[in-house]
Amino acid sequence: MNQMKIHMIESAIDSYSEIYPCVGRESFDECFTVYDGKLHFWFNTADRTTHLLSERL
């Protein structure tokens, strides 16, 4: 997993404490999408809501 992905996962943990891969995903590595010049990280939190972090590539 590259440094940008690791940074985004760490940022999500700092903000939400507990995070999980989205439903149907086995790992966080499967929760990333590249679209419109950005890296998007989708994840769920303990309250079962989905969140998105994005960073420009």
Residue frames relative to the residue before (quaternion, step in Angstrom):
aa qw qx qy qz dx dy dz
M 1.0000 0.0000 0.0000 0.0000 0.00 0.00 0.00
N 0.4000 -0.7507 0.4647 0.2460 3.59 -0.76 0.92
Q 0.7294 -0.4754 0.2975 0.3917 3.53 -1.32 0.38
M 0.6309 0.5351 -0.3426 0.4453 3.61 0.98 -0.78
K 0.6576 0.4994 -0.3101 0.4712 3.59 0.94 -0.85
I 0.6395 0.5206 -0.3230 0.4645 3.57 0.94 -0.87
H 0.6454 0.5210 -0.3143 0.4618 3.59 0.94 -0.89
M 0.6696 0.4974 -0.3035 0.4606 3.61 0.92 -0.87
I 0.6349 0.5110 -0.3280 0.4777 3.60 1.00 -0.76
E 0.6600 0.5027 -0.3040 0.4682 3.59 0.93 -0.88
S 0.6342 0.5258 -0.3248 0.4646 3.61 1.02 -0.75
A 0.6473 0.5124 -0.3130 0.4695 3.56 1.00 -0.83
I 0.6487 0.5026 -0.3146 0.4770 3.60 0.97 -0.83
D 0.6312 0.5296 -0.3312 0.4598 3.61 0.98 -0.80
S 0.7202 0.4568 -0.2459 0.4606 3.59 0.98 -0.84
Y 0.8333 0.2401 -0.0688 0.4932 3.57 0.91 -0.94
S 0.4308 -0.7261 0.4265 0.3245 3.62 1.30 -0.04
E 0.8107 0.0475 -0.0001 0.5836 3.60 0.49 -1.15
I 0.0661 0.7810 -0.6183 0.0583 3.56 -0.78 1.04
Y 0.1428 -0.7803 0.6076 0.0399 3.53 -1.23 0.64
P 0.5765 -0.5458 0.4499 0.4092 3.59 -1.18 0.39
C 0.5845 -0.5672 0.4417 0.3761 3.57 -1.15 0.55
V 0.6671 -0.5032 0.3677 0.4080 3.55 -1.24 0.53
G 0.7895 0.2898 -0.2379 0.4860 3.54 -0.93 0.93
R 0.6515 0.4670 -0.3122 0.5100 3.58 1.28 -0.09
E 0.3982 -0.7381 0.5042 0.2059 3.55 -1.00 0.86
S 0.8101 0.0729 0.0002 0.5817 3.59 1.08 -0.69
F 0.6458 -0.5164 0.3862 0.4089 3.54 -1.27 0.29
D 0.5764 0.6012 -0.3847 0.3979 3.59 1.07 -0.60
E 0.6648 0.4936 -0.2945 0.4772 3.60 1.17 -0.52
C 0.6333 0.5722 -0.3053 0.4222 3.59 1.29 -0.18
F 0.5909 0.5676 -0.3649 0.4422 3.59 1.23 0.31
T 0.0475 -0.7691 0.6374 0.0023 3.53 -1.15 0.80
V 0.2313 -0.7294 0.6225 0.1642 3.56 -1.08 0.72
Y 0.1925 0.7663 -0.5875 0.1748 3.55 -0.74 1.11
D 0.8688 0.0451 -0.0528 0.4903 3.53 -1.05 0.88
G 0.7110 -0.4860 0.2510 0.4419 3.56 0.95 0.92
K 0.6685 0.4530 -0.3004 0.5076 3.57 1.26 0.33
L 0.3424 -0.6674 0.6138 0.2462 3.51 -1.34 0.44
H 0.1347 -0.8001 0.5839 0.0283 3.57 -0.71 1.14
F 0.1291 -0.7808 0.6095 0.0455 3.56 -0.98 0.93
W 0.1324 -0.7878 0.6011 0.0221 3.55 -0.59 1.25
F 0.1421 0.7845 -0.5926 0.1148 3.58 -0.92 0.88
N 0.3720 -0.6980 0.5643 0.2367 3.55 -1.31 0.35
T 0.2983 -0.7256 0.5904 0.1896 3.53 -1.29 0.47
A 0.7494 -0.4214 0.2738 0.4312 3.56 -1.33 0.18
D 0.6876 0.4678 -0.2897 0.4738 3.62 1.11 -0.56
R 0.5206 -0.6947 0.3546 0.3471 3.56 1.37 0.36
T 0.4917 0.6175 -0.4704 0.3945 3.58 1.09 0.62
T 0.4020 -0.7021 0.5419 0.2277 3.54 -1.19 0.63
H 0.1051 -0.7869 0.6078 0.0185 3.54 -1.02 0.92
L 0.2029 -0.7706 0.5957 0.1007 3.53 -1.27 0.45
L 0.0666 -0.7378 0.6700 0.0483 3.53 -1.07 0.88
S 0.0688 -0.8019 0.5931 0.0218 3.58 -1.02 0.79
E 0.0276 -0.7729 0.6338 0.0130 3.53 -1.15 0.72
R 0.4828 -0.6609 0.4942 0.2931 3.55 -1.00 0.85
L 0.4163 -0.7053 0.5253 0.2310 3.55 -1.03 0.89
